[in-house]
Amino acid sequence: MNLTQQPLAQQLAAGGAGEHRALIITLFAVFVAATLGITVWAGRQTKGAEDFYAGGRQFTGFQNGLAISGDYMSAASFLGIAGAIALFGYDGFLYSIGFLVAWLVALLLVAEPLRNSGRFTMGDVLAYRMRQRPVRTAAGTSTIIVSIFYLLAQMAGAGALVTLLLGITSEAGKILVVVLVGIVMILYVTIGGMKGTTWVQMVKAVLLIAGTLLITFLVALKFHFNLSDLLGAAAENSGKGSAFLEPGLKYGATATSKIDFISLGLALVLGTAGLPHILIRFYTVPTAKAARKSVNWAIGIIGVFYLMTIALGFGAAALIKPETITASNKAGNTAAPLLAEAIGGGAGSTGGAILLAVISAVAFATILAVVAGLTLASSSSFAHDLYVNVLRKGKATEKEEVGAARWATVGIGAVAIVLGVFARGLNVAGLVALAFAVAASANLPTLLYSLFWKRFTTQGALWSIYGGLASSVFLVLFSPVVSGKETSMFPGADFGFFPLENPGLISIPLGFLLGWLGSLLSKEEPDAQKYAELEVRSLTGTGAH
């Protein structure tokens, strides 16, 4: 095997790209330093709880749309989907479709009513017409667990990316990378709060779209702007032939995999409207109209990006052998950076090194921006819902509340680091799909019932959140994602009995059913006046913060 056929990590370790390593690391470090600078600048303007949680509600619809795009286009979108398409063709592209369609649910059902009804967190909306302490406890617990699932994906992506870039091959080195990423993430949130996080997300969205546009243009140029040639080359190079461009390579070989696909689709489409780090973004704008406008901008930006994942995924499949991709990262998470290197001139070339560094820096920015948003969502929920309203019964000062949020950031970051070490070999798109399933099972039913069903009670909310949460997490723990397969979190063990990789098909309907059943069986009489107030507020914005 000659040097250009080796996986990049092996080349770097062997010194084959040693002359370009300094350039790669320098470009990478400049970006990280610049974003940390933005965070410190924003942190100096963060005075109280409203600044820390909602950025002072000073962002416009366009700015928030850009930030939502930056928050949503995660490592799963950039690294995971490109890898899934490069290895599984048509079936990998289904992730792009699911992630995009999900935004329609968020726009039509959640964005405006949520902005009108709450203050800082999802718990604000639920607690408006329910008993405060049990509902806030449940909402806070759910937010933290969903965020940690999503954080797992980002940590896995960061580990794959940085180890590829720096040529780290030892397991100890890979673990150290995950730890360092976690520390940077904690710094982003504790220093910058929502203002710093929002500006980093906006910068990252612009860079990600620009970087993806560049790669898409170069791939299109390589194949003379002929999509048919690109797809044909991808099918041939994949070794799968025409099957690569048809449904069934990943989902469809067996009845179980077909059901798994339905479960995945359900989780992707319904999950976005229950993701805590997306929901809190609606509170950063001054009005409900701006919230609606920000979702419209986000749909446009995200739609353009997901169209370009065709070039990323199929370009990688056409230009890089699948065994080279899996040798670098068995889940395919490094397909996009490897494509950047190949399209820039190949291994050892200056163009390849520059493009690799730029795309890797953009991908790393993607990860940092998303983990900052996730950590902020979970620490906000801990501080605002659990610490202030449950433990301190609403008697904490703003300074104490923000302090609790910062300490919660450290704790949640530590948990994410530990779990990220075990998840570093999994496909990040698959991991994010699990977070979507948990969010759609626990958060979405409770939110929709609370906003639109007069008979909904505290017991219904608790049954829905805890039931959806417990069932989805339980099924994931005993699924092929955790054990029983070579690509599992624990490949050497097999304690799974649930055959599907995504629990959505079972846990999402169960979350809705338990919310309905709990409310019907509840002895509590729903407060009709409170519901009427919430309905007026959610639809008109009257009395909104």
C-alpha positions in Angstrom: 0.0 0.0 0.0 1.4 3.4 -0.9 1.1 6.5 1.2 -1.8 8.1 -0.6 -3.9 5.0 -0.1 -3.4 4.9 3.7 -5.9 6.5 6.0 -5.0 10.0 7.0 -4.4 9.2 10.7 -1.9 6.5 9.7 -0.1 8.9 7.3 0.2 11.6 9.9 1.4 9.1 12.5 4.0 7.9 10.0 5.1 11.4 9.3 3.9 11.4 5.6 2.1 14.7 6.1 4.5 16.1 8.6 5.3 19.1 6.5 1.7 20.1 6.6 0.8 19.3 10.2 2.0 22.7 11.5 -0.3 24.4 8.9 -3.2 22.2 9.9 -2.8 22.8 13.6 -2.3 26.6 13.2 -5.5 27.1 11.2 -7.3 24.9 13.7 -5.9 26.8 16.7 -6.7 30.2 15.1 -10.4 29.3 14.9 -10.6 28.0 18.4 -8.9 31.1 19.8 -11.2 33.4 17.8 -14.4 31.8 19.1 -13.1 31.8 22.7 -12.4 35.5 22.2 -16.0 36.1 21.1 -17.1 34.2 24.2 -15.1 36.3 26.5 -16.3 39.5 24.9 -19.9 38.4 25.2 -19.4 37.2 28.8 -18.4 40.8 29.8 -21.9 41.9 28.7 -23.7 39.2 30.6 -25.1 40.9 33.7 -28.1 38.9 35.0 -30.3 35.8 34.5 -32.0 37.2 31.4 -28.6 37.8 29.8 -27.3 34.4 30.7 -30.4 32.4 29.7 -31.9 34.5 26.8 -29.1 36.8 25.7 -31.2 39.8 26.9 -33.8 39.0 24.2 -31.9 41.3 21.9 -31.4 39.2 18.8 -33.3 39.8 15.6 -35.3 37.1 13.7 -32.5 36.7 11.1 -29.7 36.6 13.8 -31.7 34.0 15.8 -32.4 32.0 12.6 -28.7 31.9 11.8 -28.0 30.8 15.4 -30.7 28.2 15.3 -29.1 26.8 12.1 -25.8 26.8 13.9 -27.3 25.0 16.8 -29.1 22.5 14.6 -26.5 21.6 12.0 -24.5 19.5 14.4 -21.8 17.0 14.0 -24.5 14.6 13.0 -25.4 16.8 10.1 -21.9 17.4 8.9 -19.9 14.4 9.9 -22.5 11.7 10.6 -24.7 12.2 7.5 -21.7 12.5 5.2 -20.4 9.2 6.6 -23.8 7.5 6.5 -24.3 8.4 2.8 -20.7 7.5 1.9 -21.2 4.0 3.4 -24.9 3.3 2.8 -25.8 5.5 -0.1 -29.6 6.2 -0.5 -30.4 5.0 3.0 -27.8 7.4 4.5 -29.5 10.3 2.8 -32.7 9.5 4.7 -31.2 11.3 7.7 -31.0 14.5 5.7 -34.7 14.3 4.7 -35.8 13.5 8.3 -33.8 16.4 9.9 -35.2 18.9 7.4 -38.9 17.8 7.5 -38.8 18.0 11.3 -38.6 21.8 11.1 -42.1 22.0 9.8 -43.4 20.4 13.0 -41.4 22.9 15.1 -42.7 25.9 13.0 -46.3 24.9 12.8 -46.9 23.6 16.4 -44.3 24.9 18.8 -42.2 28.0 17.9 -44.7 30.9 18.4 -46.8 29.4 21.3 -43.6 28.5 23.2 -42.1 32.0 22.9 -45.4 33.5 24.1 -45.9 31.2 27.0 -42.6 30.7 28.7 -39.7 32.8 30.1 -36.4 30.8 30.0 -37.2 27.0 29.8 -39.7 24.4 28.8 -40.6 24.0 32.5 -42.0 27.5 32.5 -44.7 26.5 29.9 -45.6 23.3 31.7 -45.7 24.9 35.2 -48.1 27.7 34.1 -51.2 25.6 34.6 -49.8 22.6 36.6 -48.4 22.1 40.1 -45.0 23.8 40.0 -42.6 21.6 41.9 -43.3 18.1 40.4 -43.7 19.4 36.9 -40.5 21.5 37.0 -38.6 18.5 38.5 -39.8 16.3 35.6 -39.0 18.9 32.9 -35.6 19.6 34.3 -34.8 15.8 34.5 -35.9 15.3 30.9 -34.0 18.3 29.6 -30.8 17.1 31.2 -31.1 13.5 29.9 -32.0 14.5 26.4 -29.1 17.0 26.3 -26.6 14.4 27.5 -27.8 12.0 24.8 -27.2 14.7 22.2 -23.9 15.7 23.8 -22.7 12.1 23.4 -22.9 12.5 19.6 -21.0 15.7 19.6 -18.2 14.3 21.8 -18.0 11.2 19.6 -17.7 13.5 16.5 -15.1 15.7 18.2 -13.0 12.7 19.2 -13.0 11.3 15.6 -12.2 14.6 14.1 -9.3 15.8 16.2 -7.7 12.4 16.4 -7.8 12.3 12.6 -6.4 15.8 12.3 -3.5 15.3 14.8 -2.7 11.8 13.7 -3.4 10.3 17.2 -3.7 6.5 17.0 -3.5 5.5 20.7 -6.6 4.9 22.7 -5.2 7.1 25.6 -4.7 9.9 23.1 -8.2 9.6 21.8 -9.6 9.7 25.3 -7.5 12.8 26.1 -9.0 14.6 23.0 -12.6 14.0 24.3 -11.6 15.4 27.7 -10.0 18.5 26.2 -13.1 19.1 24.0 -15.3 18.9 27.1 -13.2 21.4 28.9 -13.4 24.0 26.0 -17.2 23.4 25.9 -17.5 24.2 29.7 -15.5 27.4 29.2 -17.8 28.5 26.4 -20.9 28.3 28.5 -19.6 29.4 31.9 -18.0 32.5 30.5 -20.3 33.5 27.6 -23.8 32.4 28.6 -26.5 32.7 25.9 -24.9 35.8 24.3 -21.6 34.2 23.8 -23.2 30.9 22.7 -25.4 32.7 20.2 -22.6 34.7 18.5 -20.5 31.5 18.3 -23.4 29.7 16.7 -23.9 32.5 14.2 -20.3 32.5 13.2 -20.2 28.8 12.9 -23.4 28.7 10.7 -21.8 31.1 8.2 -18.5 29.1 8.2 -20.3 25.8 7.9 -22.4 26.9 4.9 -19.3 28.5 3.3 -17.2 25.4 3.8 -19.9 23.1 2.5 -20.5 25.3 -0.5 -16.8 25.2 -1.3 -16.7 21.4 -1.1 -19.9 21.1 -3.1 -18.6 23.3 -5.8 -15.3 21.4 -6.0 -17.1 18.1 -6.2 -19.4 19.4 -8.8 -16.4 20.7 -10.8 -14.7 17.4 -10.5 -17.7 15.7 -12.2 -18.4 18.5 -14.6 -21.5 19.6 -12.8 -23.2 16.3 -13.8 -25.1 14.7 -10.9 -25.5 11.5 -12.8 -21.7 11.1 -13.2 -21.2 11.7 -9.5 -23.8 9.1 -8.5 -22.5 6.6 -11.0 -18.9 7.0 -9.7 -20.2 6.7 -6.1 -22.1 3.5 -6.9 -19.1 2.0 -8.7 -16.5 3.0 -6.1 -18.6 1.8 -3.2 -18.4 -1.8 -4.5 -22.2 -2.2 -4.1 -23.1 -1.2 -7.7 -26.7 0.0 -8.4 -27.8 -1.2 -4.9 -25.9 1.8 -3.5 -28.4 4.2 -5.1 -31.5 2.2 -4.1 -33.4 1.8 -0.8 -32.5 -1.1 1.4 -28.7 -1.2 1.8 -29.0 -0.4 5.6 -32.8 -0.4 6.1 -34.6 -3.1 4.1 -32.5 -6.2 4.1 -34.7 -7.7 6.9 -38.2 -7.0 8.3 -36.5 -5.7 11.5 -34.4 -3.2 9.6 -37.6 -1.9 7.7 -39.4 -1.4 11.0 -36.2 0.3 12.4 -36.4 2.7 9.5 -40.0 3.7 10.4 -38.9 4.1 14.0 -36.0 6.3 12.9 -38.2 8.5 10.6 -40.8 9.0 13.4 -38.0 10.1 15.9 -36.4 12.5 13.4 -39.6 14.2 12.3 -41.1 14.6 15.8 -37.9 15.0 17.8 -36.9 18.6 16.8 -39.9 20.2 18.4 -38.9 18.6 21.8 -35.2 19.3 21.8 -34.3 21.6 24.8 -31.4 23.4 23.1 -33.7 24.4 20.2 -36.6 25.3 22.3 -34.6 27.8 24.5 -33.5 29.6 21.3 -37.1 31.0 20.9 -36.7 33.0 24.1 -33.7 35.0 22.7 -35.9 37.2 20.5 -38.1 40.1 21.7 -41.4 39.0 20.1 -43.4 36.0 18.8 -43.2 37.5 15.3 -39.4 37.4 15.5 -39.6 33.8 16.8 -41.6 32.8 13.7 -39.3 34.8 11.4 -36.3 33.1 12.9 -37.7 29.6 12.2 -38.4 30.7 8.6 -34.8 31.8 8.2 -33.6 28.6 9.8 -35.6 26.4 7.5 -34.1 28.1 4.4 -30.5 27.9 5.7 -30.9 24.3 6.9 -32.6 23.3 3.7 -29.8 24.5 1.5 -27.3 22.7 3.8 -29.0 19.4 3.6 -29.2 19.6 -0.2 -25.4 19.9 -0.2 -25.0 16.8 1.9 -25.6 14.9 -1.4 -22.3 16.3 -2.6 -20.6 15.6 0.7 -21.7 12.0 1.1 -21.8 10.8 -2.5 -18.6 12.8 -3.3 -16.8 10.9 -0.5 -18.3 7.6 -1.8 -17.0 8.4 -5.3 -13.5 9.5 -4.4 -12.6 7.5 -1.4 -12.7 3.7 -0.9 -15.2 2.6 1.8 -12.4 0.6 3.6 -10.3 3.8 3.8 -13.2 5.6 5.4 -13.9 2.8 7.9 -10.2 2.3 8.7 -10.0 6.0 9.8 -13.3 5.7 11.7 -15.4 2.6 11.7 -18.7 4.6 11.8 -17.7 6.8 8.9 -17.5 10.1 10.9 -14.4 11.2 9.0 -15.8 11.0 5.5 -16.2 14.7 5.0 -12.7 15.7 6.1 -11.2 12.9 4.0 -13.2 14.2 1.0 -11.9 17.7 1.6 -8.3 16.4 1.5 -9.0 14.3 -1.6 -10.7 17.1 -3.5 -8.0 19.5 -2.6 -5.2 17.5 -4.2 -4.9 14.3 -2.1 -2.8 13.2 0.8 0.6 15.1 1.0 -0.5 18.0 -1.1 -0.7 21.6 0.2 -4.2 22.1 -1.2 -5.4 18.9 0.4 -3.8 20.0 3.8 -5.4 23.4 3.6 -8.8 22.1 2.7 -8.6 19.4 5.4 -7.6 22.0 8.0 -10.4 24.4 7.0 -13.2 21.8 6.9 -11.9 20.2 10.1 -11.9 23.6 11.8 -15.5 24.2 10.6 -16.6 20.8 11.8 -14.9 21.4 15.2 -16.7 24.8 15.3 -19.9 23.0 14.6 -19.3 20.7 17.5 -18.3 23.4 19.9 -21.3 25.6 19.0 -23.8 22.7 19.5 -22.3 21.4 22.7 -22.4 25.0 24.1 -26.1 25.2 23.2 -26.8 21.8 24.7 -24.9 22.5 27.9 -26.6 25.9 28.3 -30.0 24.3 27.9 -29.4 21.6 30.5 -27.6 23.9 33.0 -30.4 26.6 32.6 -33.1 24.0 33.3 -31.2 22.7 36.3 -30.7 26.2 37.7 -34.1 27.8 36.8 -36.4 24.8 37.2 -34.7 22.6 39.8 -32.5 24.9 41.9 -34.6 28.1 42.0 -38.2 26.8 41.8 -37.9 23.4 43.4 -35.0 23.5 45.9 -35.2 27.2 46.8 -39.0 27.6 46.2 -38.5 30.7 44.1 -36.4 32.6 46.8 -33.0 32.6 45.1 -31.4 35.8 43.9 -30.4 36.3 40.2 -26.7 36.1 41.2 -27.3 32.7 43.0 -29.3 31.4 40.0 -26.6 32.2 37.4 -24.0 30.8 39.8 -26.0 27.5 40.0 -26.2 27.4 36.2 -22.4 27.8 35.9 -21.8 25.0 38.4 -24.3 22.8 36.7 -22.4 23.4 33.4 -19.3 22.0 35.0 -21.2 18.9 36.3 -23.0 18.2 33.0 -19.8 18.7 31.1 -18.1 16.1 33.3 -20.8 13.6 32.7 -20.7 14.2 28.9 -16.9 13.7 28.9 -17.1 10.3 30.7 -19.9 9.0 28.4 -18.2 10.5 25.3 -15.2 8.3 26.0 -17.4 5.2 25.6 -19.3 6.6 22.6 -16.3 7.7 20.5 -16.6 4.8 18.0 -20.4 5.2 17.2 -21.9 7.0 14.2 -22.9 10.5 15.4 -26.0 10.6 13.1 -27.3 7.5 14.8 -26.5 8.9 18.3 -28.4 12.1 17.5 -31.4 10.1 16.3 -31.5 8.6 19.8 -31.6 12.0 21.4 -34.5 12.9 19.0 -36.4 9.8 20.0 -36.0 10.6 23.8 -37.1 14.2 23.1 -40.1 13.2 21.0 -41.1 10.6 23.7 -40.8 12.7 26.8 -41.0 16.4 25.9 -43.2 16.7 22.8 -46.4 15.0 24.1 -46.2 17.1 27.3 -45.7 20.3 25.4 -48.5 19.7 22.9 -51.0 18.5 25.6 -50.1 21.5 27.8 -50.6 24.0 25.0 -53.6 22.5 23.2 -55.6 20.2 25.6 -57.9 21.6 28.2 -58.2 18.4 30.3 -54.4 17.9 30.7 -53.4 17.6 34.4 -50.2 17.4 36.5 -50.4 13.7 36.7 -50.7 13.4 32.9 -47.6 15.6 32.5 -45.6 13.4 35.0 -46.7 10.1 33.4 -45.9 11.5 29.9 -42.5 12.8 30.8 -41.3 10.0 33.0 -43.0 7.3 31.0 -41.6 8.5 27.7 -38.2 9.1 29.2 -37.9 5.7 31.0 -39.2 3.7 28.0 -36.9 5.3 25.5 -33.8 5.2 27.6 -34.6 1.6 28.7 -35.0 0.4 25.2 -31.8 2.1 24.0 -29.8 0.4 26.8 -31.0 -3.0 25.6 -30.7 -2.3 21.9 -27.9 -3.0 19.4 -26.6 0.6 19.9 -25.2 -0.4 23.3 -24.2 -4.1 22.8 -24.3 -7.0 20.4 -22.7 -5.6 17.3 -19.2 -4.5 16.2 -20.4 -0.9 16.0 -22.0 -1.0 19.4 -20.9 1.1 22.4 -19.8 -2.2 24.1 -18.9 -4.5 21.1 -17.6 -7.2 23.3 -20.8 -7.7 25.2 -24.3 -8.8 24.3 -27.2 -8.0 26.7 -29.7 -6.6 24.3 -33.2 -8.0 23.7 -34.7 -5.0 21.8 -34.0 -5.6 18.1 -34.4 -2.0 16.9 -31.6 0.6 17.0 -34.1 3.5 17.5 -36.9 3.2 20.2 -39.2 5.9 18.7 -41.8 3.5 17.3 -42.6 2.2 20.8 -41.7 5.1 23.1 -43.2 8.0 21.2 -46.8 6.6 21.1 -46.3 5.5 24.7 -45.5 9.0 25.8 -48.7 10.4 24.2 -50.8 7.5 25.6 -49.5 7.9 29.1 -50.2 11.7 29.0 -53.7 11.0 27.9 -54.3 8.2 30.4 -52.7 9.9 33.3 -55.0 13.0 32.8 -58.1 10.8 32.5 -57.3 8.9 35.7 -56.3 12.0 37.6 -58.4 13.2 40.6 -57.1 16.7 40.0 -59.6 19.0 38.3 -58.0 20.9 35.5 -57.9 24.7 36.0 -60.1 26.0 33.1 -59.2 29.6 33.9 -55.5 29.0 33.7 -55.9 27.1 30.5 -57.9 30.0 29.0 -55.1 32.4 30.1 -52.4 30.2 28.6 -54.4 29.9 25.3 -54.8 33.6 24.9 -51.1 34.2 25.8 -49.8 31.5 23.5 -51.8 32.7 20.5 -51.5 36.5 21.0 -48.4 37.1 23.1 -50.4 39.1 25.7 -48.4 39.1 28.9 -45.4 37.3 27.4 -42.0 38.2 28.8 
